[in-house]
């Protein structure tokens, strides 16, 4: 079985731009500061809900997005890192940073 993805170069470029946009959003101090202005903080930990959201994205999503960018560089974007099959187009469209197909993602979620 040939594991070369059947994605078009234009689709991959669009996904790359989306990934770069997400990385910028989660790491842009000015954007974060702007979003926090006027936002109430949680009295228990002193953090705003938006900052908690950003911290979670930085911890859990940013590494996946960086891996997806690396896969683009290696001409392996759209190939599941676990099983080697193509990642479903709908999954890539909904999350451009996807590095696992739906089946492998669901196996990991159940563990």
C-alpha positions in Angstrom: 0.0 0.0 0.0 1.4 3.4 -1.0 1.0 5.9 1.9 1.4 9.0 -0.3 -1.4 11.3 0.6 -3.9 12.3 -2.1 -4.2 15.8 -0.8 -3.6 18.6 -3.3 -0.8 21.0 -2.8 -3.2 24.0 -2.6 -5.2 22.2 0.2 -1.9 21.5 2.1 -0.9 25.2 1.8 -4.3 26.3 3.1 -4.0 24.0 6.0 -0.5 25.3 6.7 -1.8 28.8 6.8 -4.5 27.8 9.2 -2.0 26.0 11.5 0.3 29.0 11.5 -2.7 31.2 12.4 -3.6 29.0 15.3 -0.1 29.0 16.6 0.0 32.8 16.4 -3.3 33.0 18.2 -2.1 30.8 21.1 1.3 32.5 21.4 0.6 36.2 20.7 1.0 38.1 23.9 -0.7 41.2 22.5 -3.8 39.3 21.4 -3.9 37.5 24.8 -3.5 40.8 26.7 -6.3 42.4 24.6 -8.6 39.5 25.2 -8.0 39.6 28.9 -8.8 43.3 29.3 -12.0 43.7 31.3 -12.3 40.0 31.9 -13.1 38.8 35.4 -10.6 36.5 37.2 -11.4 33.4 39.2 -11.2 34.3 42.9 -9.7 30.9 43.7 -6.7 31.0 41.4 -6.6 34.6 40.1 -6.8 33.5 36.4 -9.3 34.5 33.9 -11.2 31.8 32.0 -9.6 32.9 28.7 -6.1 32.5 30.2 -7.0 29.0 31.4 -8.2 28.3 27.8 -4.9 29.6 26.3 -2.8 27.7 28.8 -4.6 24.5 27.9 -4.1 25.2 24.2 -0.4 25.9 24.7 0.0 22.7 26.6 -2.1 20.3 24.5 -2.6 21.7 21.1 0.5 23.7 20.2 2.7 20.6 20.2 0.3 18.8 17.8 0.2 21.8 15.5 4.0 21.9 15.4 4.1 18.2 14.6 1.6 18.8 11.7 3.9 21.6 10.3 6.8 19.1 10.5 4.7 16.6 8.6 4.1 19.2 5.9 7.8 19.8 5.6 8.4 16.0 5.2 5.6 15.6 2.6 3.8 13.4 5.1 0.9 15.7 6.0 -2.4 13.8 6.1 -0.8 10.4 7.0 -1.7 9.0 10.5 1.4 8.8 12.7 0.0 5.6 14.4 -1.3 3.4 11.6 0.1 5.1 8.4 -3.3 5.4 6.7 -4.6 8.6 5.3 -6.3 10.9 7.8 -9.9 11.6 6.8 -10.4 14.8 4.8 -13.3 15.9 7.1 -11.0 15.5 10.1 -8.2 17.6 8.5 -10.7 20.3 7.6 -12.1 20.4 11.1 -8.7 20.4 12.8 -5.8 21.2 10.4 -3.3 19.9 13.0 -4.6 16.4 13.0 -1.8 13.8 13.1 -4.0 10.7 13.7 -6.9 9.3 11.7 -10.3 9.0 13.5 -9.8 5.3 14.3 -6.5 5.8 16.0 -7.7 9.0 17.7 -10.7 7.1 19.2 -8.4 4.2 20.4 -6.3 6.7 22.2 -9.3 8.5 23.8 -10.6 5.1 25.1 -7.3 4.3 26.9 
